[in-house]
Amino acid sequence: MRAGGSAGEGSSMYTVLITGGLGFIGSNLVRLVLAERPGWRVVNLDLVTYAANPENLAGIVEGPRYRFVRGDVADRQLVAELFEAERFDAVIHCAAETHVDRSIHDSGRFLRTNVEGTLVLLEAALGRPGLRFVQVSTDEVYGSLGPEDPAFTEETPLAPRSPYSASKAAGDQLALAFHHTYGLDVVVTRCSNNYGPYQYPEKLIPLMITSAFRGLPLPVYGDGRQRRDWIHVEDHCRGLLAALERGRAGEVYNFGGGAERENLEVVRRIVELTGADPGLITHVADRPGHDRRYAMSYAKAERELGWRPLRSFEEGLEATVDWYRANVGWWQRAAEGAYDESRARIARWAAAGG
């Protein structure tokens, strides 16, 4: 196990900075670390934007093992002061703007967070010898696959096709450049589509679940035949810890769920699990530049990190529907705004194509 050692004078804690720790992946990661790494301390840096929610970490209080800092990863002064005040052993950089739909209309925000913010963190990390930096990225940097193409591997050339994926590819390349130029201990991870508890209801699965519970139309882009590989967020978080603890510096590791599904197939299964009316499924104008297929090979992660997904898509989706059913108070207000924004974007795209 690589992770360990001192987290500063007078402390034997291993201190990790998790950026975006109030978001979907970040909050699940914070919970996992605090539950399963008793010798670790977490500092959570989050700007608390629309997709972050303090309730994601309800029950977790600040103390010797957890500290929350509100701030922007692209704020150079704040990040420098944080690195001066803390003796970080590792950074897991989850903070990102992630929604492709939003990136089509507001690319600048994606460049600031995903590129400039990554650069600011990398520069700060140079001042902490021995620190490991895990750059959390996405399968979308590889572009789109044809129906018979083999799954993405770590050797697949980058070919981003949206402002979101282009900004993530740029952040990845910066991280790897800091390894090769300055010797910074960097590992890059790329993951397929995540789902699970605490996901803001603008993404496909939580949007469909919450809309089905509300009896609203379920908007499916185009013909719904776009294929995605799905992974439960807890499997992804375990992969991030495996990359931190056992990954080789300068390497990229892909994480996938081995669960390719067409979007329409996923929506139909959600209808079954929620008991919604199948007639709610509504085909709408497709997203501009919508990638047709993603698929991830995780053979390298399995071989080098001893990691593989533990939860099947069927089991994970059913558990996710149950979680949203049991946590209406968590998602109700957010779902209203996310649904209205989604419908407004669809109307703009339909008008532009008409």
C-alpha positions as a LaTeX table, in Angstrom:
\begin{tabular}{lrrr}
\hline
Residue & $x$ (\AA) & $y$ (\AA) & $z$ (\AA) \\
\hline
Met1 & 0.00 & 0.00 & 0.00 \\
Arg2 & 1.48 & 3.31 & $-1.09$ \\
Ala3 & $-0.58$ & 5.68 & 1.06 \\
Gly4 & 0.65 & 6.28 & 4.57 \\
Gly5 & 3.10 & 8.31 & 6.56 \\
Ser6 & 2.90 & 11.58 & 8.40 \\
Ala7 & 0.25 & 14.22 & 7.81 \\
Gly8 & 2.23 & 16.89 & 9.63 \\
Glu9 & 4.01 & 17.60 & 12.87 \\
Gly10 & 2.49 & 15.86 & 15.84 \\
Ser11 & 0.10 & 13.85 & 13.69 \\
Ser12 & 0.21 & 10.35 & 12.30 \\
Met13 & $-2.84$ & 10.96 & 10.12 \\
Tyr14 & $-2.52$ & 10.65 & 6.36 \\
Thr15 & $-4.11$ & 13.87 & 5.08 \\
Val16 & $-5.89$ & 13.93 & 1.73 \\
Leu17 & $-7.41$ & 16.94 & 0.00 \\
Ile18 & $-10.61$ & 15.98 & $-1.82$ \\
Thr19 & $-11.85$ & 18.73 & $-4.11$ \\
Gly20 & $-15.55$ & 18.88 & $-4.88$ \\
Gly21 & $-16.35$ & 16.82 & $-1.82$ \\
Leu22 & $-19.95$ & 18.05 & $-1.63$ \\
Gly23 & $-20.69$ & 16.86 & $-5.16$ \\
Phe24 & $-21.90$ & 13.47 & $-6.28$ \\
Ile25 & $-18.66$ & 11.52 & $-6.64$ \\
Gly26 & $-16.78$ & 13.63 & $-4.10$ \\
Ser27 & $-19.29$ & 13.16 & $-1.28$ \\
Asn28 & $-19.43$ & 9.41 & $-1.83$ \\
Leu29 & $-15.63$ & 9.38 & $-1.75$ \\
Val30 & $-15.49$ & 11.39 & 1.48 \\
Arg31 & $-17.91$ & 8.97 & 3.13 \\
Leu32 & $-15.92$ & 5.95 & 1.93 \\
Val33 & $-12.59$ & 7.33 & 3.16 \\
Leu34 & $-13.90$ & 8.26 & 6.59 \\
Ala35 & $-15.59$ & 4.86 & 6.94 \\
Glu36 & $-12.79$ & 2.62 & 5.69 \\
Arg37 & $-9.49$ & 4.50 & 6.20 \\
Pro38 & $-9.41$ & 5.20 & 9.96 \\
Gly39 & $-5.86$ & 6.57 & 9.79 \\
Trp40 & $-6.79$ & 9.20 & 7.21 \\
Arg41 & $-7.91$ & 12.80 & 7.55 \\
Val42 & $-9.98$ & 14.54 & 4.84 \\
Val43 & $-9.95$ & 18.21 & 3.89 \\
Asn44 & $-12.88$ & 18.96 & 1.59 \\
Leu45 & $-12.53$ & 21.99 & $-0.72$ \\
Asp46 & $-15.81$ & 22.84 & $-2.45$ \\
Leu47 & $-17.26$ & 26.05 & $-3.90$ \\
Val48 & $-20.84$ & 24.80 & $-3.22$ \\
Thr49 & $-22.20$ & 25.47 & $-6.68$ \\
Tyr50 & $-25.63$ & 24.32 & $-7.90$ \\
Ala51 & $-24.69$ & 20.60 & $-8.04$ \\
Ala52 & $-23.05$ & 20.53 & $-4.60$ \\
Asn53 & $-25.19$ & 19.93 & $-1.56$ \\
Pro54 & $-24.12$ & 20.12 & 2.10 \\
Glu55 & $-26.79$ & 17.50 & 2.82 \\
Asn56 & $-24.67$ & 15.01 & 0.87 \\
Leu57 & $-22.48$ & 14.80 & 3.98 \\
Ala58 & $-25.24$ & 15.00 & 6.57 \\
Gly59 & $-24.06$ & 13.39 & 9.79 \\
Ile60 & $-20.39$ & 14.10 & 9.12 \\
Val61 & $-19.13$ & 16.81 & 11.46 \\
Glu62 & $-15.89$ & 18.72 & 11.45 \\
Gly63 & $-13.30$ & 17.39 & 13.83 \\
Pro64 & $-9.89$ & 15.75 & 13.93 \\
Arg65 & $-10.58$ & 13.68 & 10.78 \\
Tyr66 & $-12.66$ & 16.07 & 8.66 \\
Arg67 & $-12.42$ & 19.72 & 7.70 \\
Phe68 & $-14.55$ & 21.64 & 5.19 \\
Val69 & $-13.20$ & 24.65 & 3.30 \\
Arg70 & $-15.50$ & 26.63 & 1.04 \\
Gly71 & $-13.64$ & 27.93 & $-1.97$ \\
Asp72 & $-12.86$ & 27.80 & $-5.68$ \\
Val73 & $-10.12$ & 25.49 & $-6.96$ \\
Ala74 & $-9.23$ & 28.26 & $-9.44$ \\
Asp75 & $-8.66$ & 30.78 & $-6.62$ \\
Arg76 & $-4.87$ & 30.89 & $-6.61$ \\
Gln77 & $-4.51$ & 32.73 & $-3.30$ \\
Leu78 & $-6.97$ & 30.53 & $-1.42$ \\
Val79 & $-5.38$ & 27.32 & $-2.70$ \\
Ala80 & $-1.87$ & 28.58 & $-1.86$ \\
Glu81 & $-2.95$ & 29.48 & 1.67 \\
Leu82 & $-4.62$ & 26.10 & 2.10 \\
Phe83 & $-1.49$ & 24.24 & 1.02 \\
Glu84 & 0.58 & 26.38 & 3.39 \\
Ala85 & $-1.74$ & 25.65 & 6.31 \\
Glu86 & $-2.09$ & 21.91 & 5.66 \\
Arg87 & 0.48 & 19.17 & 5.13 \\
Phe88 & $-1.28$ & 17.24 & 2.39 \\
Asp89 & $-0.07$ & 13.75 & 1.53 \\
Ala90 & $-2.41$ & 13.43 & $-1.45$ \\
Val91 & $-4.93$ & 15.29 & $-3.59$ \\
Ile92 & $-7.90$ & 13.61 & $-5.23$ \\
His93 & $-9.20$ & 16.20 & $-7.65$ \\
Cys94 & $-12.91$ & 15.53 & $-8.18$ \\
Ala95 & $-14.10$ & 19.13 & $-8.50$ \\
Ala96 & $-15.34$ & 19.76 & $-12.03$ \\
Glu97 & $-18.09$ & 21.12 & $-14.18$ \\
Thr98 & $-19.43$ & 17.89 & $-15.68$ \\
His99 & $-22.72$ & 18.30 & $-17.53$ \\
Val100 & $-22.28$ & 18.22 & $-21.32$ \\
Asp101 & $-25.60$ & 19.98 & $-21.87$ \\
Arg102 & $-24.46$ & 22.97 & $-19.79$ \\
Ser103 & $-21.08$ & 23.10 & $-21.50$ \\
Ile104 & $-22.75$ & 23.69 & $-24.86$ \\
His105 & $-24.11$ & 27.04 & $-23.65$ \\
Asp106 & $-21.55$ & 28.09 & $-21.00$ \\
Ser107 & $-18.12$ & 26.81 & $-22.02$ \\
Gly108 & $-16.20$ & 29.47 & $-20.09$ \\
Arg109 & $-17.20$ & 28.08 & $-16.71$ \\
Phe110 & $-15.89$ & 24.66 & $-17.76$ \\
Leu111 & $-12.55$ & 26.09 & $-18.84$ \\
Arg112 & $-12.14$ & 27.97 & $-15.56$ \\
Thr113 & $-12.88$ & 25.01 & $-13.28$ \\
Asn114 & $-11.61$ & 22.06 & $-15.30$ \\
Val115 & $-8.49$ & 23.65 & $-16.80$ \\
Glu116 & $-7.47$ & 26.67 & $-14.75$ \\
Gly117 & $-8.55$ & 25.05 & $-11.49$ \\
Thr118 & $-6.51$ & 21.94 & $-12.26$ \\
Leu119 & $-3.49$ & 24.09 & $-13.10$ \\
Val120 & $-3.77$ & 26.01 & $-9.82$ \\
Leu121 & $-3.87$ & 22.78 & $-7.82$ \\
Leu122 & $-0.95$ & 21.25 & $-9.72$ \\
Glu123 & 1.20 & 24.31 & $-9.12$ \\
Ala124 & 0.38 & 24.25 & $-5.42$ \\
Ala125 & 1.16 & 20.53 & $-5.24$ \\
Leu126 & 4.71 & 21.15 & $-6.49$ \\
Gly127 & 5.52 & 22.72 & $-3.14$ \\
Arg128 & 4.69 & 19.53 & $-1.22$ \\
Pro129 & 7.41 & 16.89 & $-1.84$ \\
Gly130 & 6.08 & 13.34 & $-1.88$ \\
Leu131 & 2.47 & 14.34 & $-2.50$ \\
Arg132 & 0.43 & 12.16 & $-4.86$ \\
Phe133 & $-2.05$ & 13.89 & $-7.18$ \\
Val134 & $-5.00$ & 11.89 & $-8.55$ \\
Gln135 & $-6.68$ & 13.61 & $-11.49$ \\
Val136 & $-10.26$ & 12.32 & $-11.78$ \\
Ser137 & $-11.46$ & 12.34 & $-15.38$ \\
Thr138 & $-13.95$ & 10.81 & $-17.80$ \\
Asp139 & $-14.27$ & 8.35 & $-20.66$ \\
Glu140 & $-15.63$ & 11.20 & $-22.78$ \\
Val141 & $-12.10$ & 12.48 & $-23.48$ \\
Tyr142 & $-11.70$ & 9.51 & $-25.85$ \\
Gly143 & $-14.56$ & 10.62 & $-28.12$ \\
Ser144 & $-17.22$ & 8.36 & $-29.59$ \\
Leu145 & $-17.14$ & 4.69 & $-30.62$ \\
Gly146 & $-18.83$ & 2.96 & $-33.52$ \\
Pro147 & $-21.14$ & $-0.01$ & $-32.90$ \\
Glu148 & $-18.41$ & $-2.62$ & $-33.44$ \\
Asp149 & $-15.37$ & $-0.69$ & $-32.16$ \\
Pro150 & $-13.41$ & $-2.18$ & $-29.26$ \\
Ala151 & $-13.73$ & $-0.51$ & $-25.87$ \\
Phe152 & $-11.55$ & 2.44 & $-24.92$ \\
Thr153 & $-8.18$ & 1.59 & $-23.39$ \\
Glu154 & $-5.61$ & 3.86 & $-21.83$ \\
Glu155 & $-3.83$ & 3.90 & $-25.22$ \\
Thr156 & $-6.87$ & 5.21 & $-27.12$ \\
Pro157 & $-6.04$ & 8.64 & $-28.60$ \\
Leu158 & $-7.88$ & 11.57 & $-27.05$ \\
Ala159 & $-10.64$ & 12.93 & $-29.29$ \\
Pro160 & $-13.01$ & 15.05 & $-27.16$ \\
Arg161 & $-16.17$ & 16.19 & $-28.92$ \\
Ser162 & $-17.84$ & 18.60 & $-26.48$ \\
Pro163 & $-16.63$ & 21.65 & $-24.53$ \\
Tyr164 & $-16.93$ & 19.56 & $-21.37$ \\
Ser165 & $-14.79$ & 16.66 & $-22.59$ \\
Ala166 & $-12.28$ & 19.05 & $-24.21$ \\
Ser167 & $-11.82$ & 20.83 & $-20.87$ \\
Lys168 & $-11.31$ & 17.53 & $-19.06$ \\
Ala169 & $-8.81$ & 16.35 & $-21.68$ \\
Ala170 & $-6.87$ & 19.59 & $-21.20$ \\
Gly171 & $-6.79$ & 19.08 & $-17.43$ \\
Asp172 & $-5.56$ & 15.50 & $-17.89$ \\
Gln173 & $-2.78$ & 16.62 & $-20.20$ \\
Leu174 & $-1.71$ & 19.32 & $-17.77$ \\
Ala175 & $-1.52$ & 16.78 & $-14.96$ \\
Leu176 & 0.59 & 14.38 & $-17.03$ \\
Ala177 & 2.78 & 17.26 & $-18.22$ \\
Phe178 & 3.50 & 18.19 & $-14.59$ \\
His179 & 4.63 & 14.62 & $-14.01$ \\
His180 & 6.94 & 14.54 & $-17.01$ \\
Thr181 & 8.25 & 18.11 & $-16.63$ \\
Tyr182 & 8.51 & 18.50 & $-12.85$ \\
Gly183 & 8.41 & 14.93 & $-11.57$ \\
Leu184 & 5.11 & 15.47 & $-9.73$ \\
Asp185 & 3.61 & 12.15 & $-8.62$ \\
Val186 & 0.48 & 12.16 & $-10.79$ \\
Val187 & $-2.05$ & 9.44 & $-11.59$ \\
Val188 & $-4.93$ & 10.07 & $-14.01$ \\
Thr189 & $-8.15$ & 8.07 & $-13.78$ \\
Arg190 & $-10.92$ & 7.96 & $-16.38$ \\
Cys191 & $-14.31$ & 6.49 & $-15.62$ \\
Ser192 & $-17.51$ & 5.61 & $-17.43$ \\
Asn193 & $-20.94$ & 7.00 & $-16.52$ \\
Asn194 & $-21.53$ & 7.01 & $-12.76$ \\
Tyr195 & $-24.85$ & 6.54 & $-11.00$ \\
Gly196 & $-25.95$ & 6.06 & $-7.41$ \\
Pro197 & $-27.03$ & 8.09 & $-4.35$ \\
Tyr198 & $-26.55$ & 11.86 & $-4.06$ \\
Gln199 & $-26.40$ & 12.51 & $-7.82$ \\
Tyr200 & $-27.84$ & 15.89 & $-8.80$ \\
Pro201 & $-30.96$ & 15.20 & $-10.89$ \\
Glu202 & $-29.80$ & 16.68 & $-14.18$ \\
Lys203 & $-28.01$ & 13.51 & $-15.37$ \\
Leu204 & $-29.93$ & 10.74 & $-17.13$ \\
Ile205 & $-30.59$ & 8.25 & $-14.33$ \\
Pro206 & $-31.54$ & 10.63 & $-11.48$ \\
Leu207 & $-33.49$ & 12.87 & $-13.89$ \\
Met208 & $-35.53$ & 9.90 & $-15.09$ \\
Ile209 & $-36.05$ & 8.49 & $-11.59$ \\
Thr210 & $-37.21$ & 11.77 & $-10.06$ \\
Ser211 & $-39.35$ & 12.66 & $-13.08$ \\
Ala212 & $-40.99$ & 9.23 & $-13.02$ \\
Phe213 & $-41.85$ & 9.65 & $-9.33$ \\
Arg214 & $-43.42$ & 13.03 & $-10.18$ \\
Gly215 & $-45.40$ & 11.63 & $-13.12$ \\
Leu216 & $-43.67$ & 13.92 & $-15.63$ \\
Pro217 & $-42.70$ & 13.14 & $-19.24$ \\
Leu218 & $-39.36$ & 11.33 & $-19.51$ \\
Pro219 & $-37.37$ & 13.12 & $-22.25$ \\
Val220 & $-35.15$ & 10.79 & $-24.29$ \\
Tyr221 & $-32.73$ & 12.43 & $-26.72$ \\
Gly222 & $-33.21$ & 11.42 & $-30.36$ \\
Asp223 & $-33.84$ & 7.72 & $-30.87$ \\
Gly224 & $-32.43$ & 6.80 & $-27.45$ \\
Arg225 & $-30.00$ & 4.32 & $-28.97$ \\
Gln226 & $-26.90$ & 6.01 & $-27.55$ \\
Arg227 & $-24.90$ & 3.45 & $-25.59$ \\
Arg228 & $-23.10$ & 4.09 & $-22.31$ \\
Asp229 & $-21.12$ & 1.95 & $-19.88$ \\
Trp230 & $-22.51$ & 2.38 & $-16.35$ \\
Ile231 & $-20.64$ & 2.08 & $-13.06$ \\
His232 & $-21.96$ & 2.48 & $-9.52$ \\
Val233 & $-20.33$ & 5.44 & $-7.80$ \\
Glu234 & $-19.07$ & 3.31 & $-4.90$ \\
Asp235 & $-17.16$ & 1.06 & $-7.31$ \\
His236 & $-15.64$ & 4.17 & $-8.87$ \\
Cys237 & $-14.63$ & 5.55 & $-5.46$ \\
Arg238 & $-12.93$ & 2.28 & $-4.58$ \\
Gly239 & $-11.08$ & 2.57 & $-7.87$ \\
Leu240 & $-9.87$ & 6.05 & $-6.94$ \\
Leu241 & $-8.47$ & 4.76 & $-3.66$ \\
Ala242 & $-6.80$ & 1.86 & $-5.49$ \\
Ala243 & $-5.18$ & 4.32 & $-7.90$ \\
Leu244 & $-4.00$ & 6.49 & $-5.00$ \\
Glu245 & $-2.60$ & 3.56 & $-3.04$ \\
Arg246 & $-1.26$ & 1.29 & $-5.79$ \\
Gly247 & $-1.12$ & 3.21 & $-9.07$ \\
Arg248 & 2.12 & 3.94 & $-10.88$ \\
Ala249 & 3.15 & 7.58 & $-11.22$ \\
Gly250 & 2.54 & 9.03 & $-14.66$ \\
Glu251 & 0.00 & 6.35 & $-15.60$ \\
Val252 & $-3.65$ & 6.47 & $-16.67$ \\
Tyr253 & $-6.21$ & 3.97 & $-15.37$ \\
Asn254 & $-9.66$ & 3.38 & $-16.82$ \\
Phe255 & $-12.59$ & 2.32 & $-14.64$ \\
Gly256 & $-15.74$ & 0.85 & $-16.17$ \\
Gly257 & $-18.75$ & $-1.08$ & $-15.00$ \\
Gly258 & $-18.85$ & $-3.69$ & $-17.77$ \\
Ala259 & $-22.49$ & $-2.65$ & $-18.26$ \\
Glu260 & $-23.12$ & $-1.16$ & $-21.68$ \\
Arg261 & $-26.75$ & $-0.17$ & $-22.10$ \\
Glu262 & $-28.72$ & 1.93 & $-24.57$ \\
Asn263 & $-30.21$ & 5.02 & $-22.96$ \\
Leu264 & $-33.72$ & 3.95 & $-23.94$ \\
Glu265 & $-33.16$ & 0.56 & $-22.30$ \\
Val266 & $-32.10$ & 2.29 & $-19.08$ \\
Val267 & $-35.14$ & 4.55 & $-19.11$ \\
Arg268 & $-37.50$ & 1.63 & $-19.69$ \\
Arg269 & $-35.99$ & $-0.23$ & $-16.75$ \\
Ile270 & $-36.42$ & 2.85 & $-14.54$ \\
Val271 & $-40.07$ & 2.98 & $-15.58$ \\
Glu272 & $-40.46$ & $-0.63$ & $-14.43$ \\
Leu273 & $-38.68$ & $-0.04$ & $-11.12$ \\
Thr274 & $-40.64$ & 3.11 & $-10.29$ \\
Gly275 & $-43.99$ & 1.79 & $-11.47$ \\
Ala276 & $-44.40$ & 4.76 & $-13.80$ \\
Asp277 & $-46.55$ & 4.83 & $-16.92$ \\
Pro278 & $-44.46$ & 3.73 & $-19.95$ \\
Gly279 & $-46.35$ & 6.36 & $-21.95$ \\
Leu280 & $-44.32$ & 9.02 & $-20.14$ \\
Ile281 & $-41.31$ & 8.18 & $-22.32$ \\
Thr282 & $-41.04$ & 11.01 & $-24.85$ \\
His283 & $-38.49$ & 11.31 & $-27.65$ \\
Val284 & $-37.18$ & 14.87 & $-27.98$ \\
Ala285 & $-34.67$ & 16.83 & $-30.07$ \\
Asp286 & $-31.21$ & 15.34 & $-29.77$ \\
Arg287 & $-28.32$ & 17.16 & $-28.11$ \\
Pro288 & $-25.89$ & 18.84 & $-30.56$ \\
Gly289 & $-22.87$ & 16.61 & $-31.23$ \\
His290 & $-24.26$ & 13.78 & $-29.10$ \\
Asp291 & $-21.67$ & 10.99 & $-28.86$ \\
Arg292 & $-23.13$ & 7.65 & $-29.94$ \\
Arg293 & $-21.27$ & 5.12 & $-27.81$ \\
Tyr294 & $-18.78$ & 4.85 & $-24.95$ \\
Ala295 & $-17.28$ & 1.61 & $-23.63$ \\
Met296 & $-14.40$ & 1.17 & $-21.20$ \\
Ser297 & $-11.87$ & $-1.59$ & $-20.80$ \\
Tyr298 & $-10.69$ & $-1.78$ & $-17.19$ \\
Ala299 & $-8.18$ & $-4.60$ & $-17.82$ \\
Lys300 & $-5.22$ & $-2.44$ & $-16.79$ \\
Ala301 & $-6.84$ & $-1.43$ & $-13.50$ \\
Glu302 & $-7.70$ & $-5.06$ & $-12.80$ \\
Arg303 & $-4.16$ & $-6.17$ & $-13.61$ \\
Glu304 & $-2.17$ & $-3.44$ & $-11.84$ \\
Leu305 & $-4.51$ & $-2.25$ & $-9.08$ \\
Gly306 & $-6.44$ & $-5.43$ & $-8.31$ \\
Trp307 & $-9.65$ & $-3.49$ & $-8.95$ \\
Arg308 & $-12.86$ & $-4.55$ & $-10.63$ \\
Pro309 & $-16.50$ & $-3.42$ & $-10.26$ \\
Leu310 & $-18.33$ & $-5.30$ & $-7.53$ \\
Arg311 & $-21.92$ & $-4.25$ & $-8.16$ \\
Ser312 & $-23.94$ & $-5.33$ & $-11.20$ \\
Phe313 & $-25.92$ & $-2.68$ & $-13.04$ \\
Glu314 & $-29.20$ & $-4.44$ & $-12.29$ \\
Glu315 & $-28.51$ & $-4.54$ & $-8.55$ \\
Gly316 & $-27.10$ & $-1.01$ & $-8.48$ \\
Leu317 & $-29.95$ & 0.57 & $-10.43$ \\
Glu318 & $-32.58$ & $-1.03$ & $-8.22$ \\
Ala319 & $-30.74$ & 0.18 & $-5.11$ \\
Thr320 & $-30.46$ & 3.66 & $-6.61$ \\
Val321 & $-34.20$ & 3.85 & $-7.32$ \\
Asp322 & $-34.85$ & 2.72 & $-3.74$ \\
Trp323 & $-32.53$ & 5.46 & $-2.43$ \\
Tyr324 & $-34.33$ & 8.21 & $-4.35$ \\
Arg325 & $-37.67$ & 6.78 & $-3.23$ \\
Ala326 & $-36.54$ & 6.99 & 0.39 \\
Asn327 & $-34.96$ & 10.46 & 0.11 \\
Val328 & $-37.59$ & 12.64 & $-1.54$ \\
Gly329 & $-36.69$ & 15.57 & 0.68 \\
Trp330 & $-33.11$ & 15.52 & $-0.62$ \\
Trp331 & $-33.98$ & 15.75 & $-4.32$ \\
Gln332 & $-37.40$ & 17.38 & $-4.58$ \\
Arg333 & $-36.40$ & 21.04 & $-4.94$ \\
Ala334 & $-33.35$ & 20.32 & $-7.08$ \\
Ala335 & $-35.37$ & 18.08 & $-9.39$ \\
Glu336 & $-37.80$ & 20.86 & $-10.19$ \\
Gly337 & $-35.03$ & 23.20 & $-11.32$ \\
Ala338 & $-33.11$ & 20.51 & $-13.19$ \\
Tyr339 & $-36.22$ & 19.36 & $-15.06$ \\
Asp340 & $-37.16$ & 22.91 & $-16.09$ \\
Glu341 & $-33.63$ & 23.61 & $-17.31$ \\
Ser342 & $-33.57$ & 20.37 & $-19.27$ \\
Arg343 & $-36.86$ & 21.21 & $-21.00$ \\
Ala344 & $-35.62$ & 24.72 & $-21.83$ \\
Arg345 & $-32.45$ & 23.35 & $-23.43$ \\
Ile346 & $-34.43$ & 20.82 & $-25.46$ \\
Ala347 & $-36.70$ & 23.62 & $-26.73$ \\
Arg348 & $-33.68$ & 25.69 & $-27.79$ \\
Trp349 & $-32.14$ & 22.75 & $-29.65$ \\
Ala350 & $-35.44$ & 21.94 & $-31.36$ \\
Ala351 & $-35.81$ & 25.56 & $-32.47$ \\
Ala352 & $-32.23$ & 25.69 & $-33.74$ \\
Gly353 & $-32.75$ & 22.53 & $-35.78$ \\
Gly354 & $-36.05$ & 23.62 & $-37.16$ \\
\hline
\end{tabular}
